[in-house]
Amino acid sequence: MDRLSKMVSEKPVVIFSKSSCCMSLTISSLLSGFGVKVTIYELDDIARGREIEQALMRLGCNPVVPAVFIGGKFIGGASEVMSLHMNRSLKPMLKSAGALWV
């Protein structure tokens, strides 16, 4: 869990994904379209990815990917991010995390 906390606190926007997850790509594309630099960790490609996946499950990530963190805070998966976007809460959240300047 300490490793996970360190990883999400180092960058404004972090997505944990798997290389085969199309929803992770969708969320990453949405955020990148706003001009946000997204840090993506592919759990099936990084060292200790299985350990991080288990830590995400303990946080309540179901499904485990995509797991989106903004400003070090766990936001949720694709449906939570899309819900924030639809109710116009996503951009202010990104601004307060320092990920978006406009």
C-alpha positions as CSV (number, residue, x, y, z in Angstrom):
1,M,0.0,0.0,0.0
2,D,2.9,2.3,0.7
3,R,4.2,1.8,-2.9
4,L,0.8,2.6,-4.2
5,S,0.5,5.8,-2.1
6,K,3.9,7.0,-3.3
7,M,3.1,6.3,-7.0
8,V,-0.2,8.3,-6.9
9,S,1.2,11.2,-4.9
10,E,4.1,11.9,-7.3
11,K,1.9,13.0,-10.3
12,P,-1.4,15.0,-10.5
13,V,-3.2,12.3,-12.6
14,V,-2.5,8.6,-12.4
15,I,-4.3,5.7,-14.1
16,F,-3.6,2.1,-13.3
17,S,-4.4,0.0,-16.3
18,K,-3.7,-3.2,-18.1
19,S,-2.5,-3.2,-21.7
20,S,-5.7,-4.9,-22.8
21,C,-8.1,-2.5,-21.1
22,C,-10.0,-0.4,-23.7
23,M,-11.8,1.6,-21.0
24,S,-8.4,2.8,-19.6
25,L,-7.6,4.1,-23.1
26,T,-10.9,5.8,-23.3
27,I,-10.4,7.6,-20.0
28,S,-6.8,8.5,-20.8
29,S,-7.9,9.9,-24.2
30,L,-10.6,12.0,-22.5
31,L,-8.1,13.5,-20.0
32,S,-5.4,14.0,-22.6
33,G,-8.0,15.8,-24.8
34,F,-8.2,18.4,-22.0
35,G,-4.5,18.9,-22.1
36,V,-3.8,16.8,-19.0
37,K,-0.5,14.8,-18.8
38,V,-1.6,11.4,-17.6
39,T,0.7,9.0,-15.9
40,I,-0.3,5.5,-16.8
41,Y,1.0,2.3,-15.1
42,E,0.2,-0.9,-16.9
43,L,-0.1,-3.5,-14.2
44,D,0.7,-6.3,-16.5
45,D,4.0,-4.6,-17.6
46,I,5.5,-3.2,-14.4
47,A,7.5,-4.8,-11.7
48,R,5.3,-5.8,-8.7
49,G,2.1,-5.1,-10.8
50,R,0.3,-7.9,-9.1
51,E,1.0,-6.5,-5.7
52,I,-0.3,-3.1,-6.8
53,E,-3.4,-4.7,-8.2
54,Q,-4.1,-6.3,-4.8
55,A,-3.7,-3.0,-3.1
56,L,-6.2,-1.5,-5.5
57,M,-8.6,-4.2,-4.8
58,R,-8.3,-3.4,-1.0
59,L,-9.2,0.2,-1.9
60,G,-12.4,-1.1,-3.4
61,C,-11.5,-1.0,-7.1
62,N,-13.9,-3.3,-8.8
63,P,-13.1,-3.8,-11.6
64,V,-9.4,-3.1,-10.8
65,V,-8.7,-1.2,-14.0
66,P,-8.9,1.6,-14.9
67,A,-8.2,3.0,-11.4
68,V,-8.0,6.8,-11.6
69,F,-6.3,9.0,-9.1
70,I,-6.5,12.8,-9.2
71,G,-4.4,14.8,-6.8
72,G,-3.4,11.7,-5.0
73,K,-7.1,10.8,-4.3
74,F,-8.8,7.7,-5.6
75,I,-11.6,8.8,-7.9
76,G,-12.8,5.5,-9.2
77,G,-13.0,3.8,-12.5
78,A,-14.4,4.7,-15.9
79,S,-18.0,5.2,-14.9
80,E,-17.0,7.5,-12.0
81,V,-14.8,9.6,-14.2
82,M,-17.5,9.9,-16.9
83,S,-20.1,10.8,-14.3
84,L,-17.8,13.6,-13.0
85,H,-17.3,14.8,-16.6
86,M,-21.0,14.8,-17.4
87,N,-21.9,16.8,-14.2
88,R,-19.1,19.2,-15.0
89,S,-17.1,18.4,-11.8
90,L,-14.1,16.8,-13.6
91,K,-12.3,19.9,-14.9
92,P,-12.5,21.8,-11.6
93,M,-11.1,18.7,-9.9
94,L,-8.2,18.6,-12.4
95,K,-7.5,22.3,-11.9
96,S,-7.3,22.0,-8.2
97,A,-4.9,19.1,-8.6
98,G,-2.6,21.2,-10.8
99,A,-3.2,19.0,-13.8
100,L,-5.1,21.6,-15.8
101,W,-4.4,25.3,-16.0
102,V,-7.3,26.7,-18.2
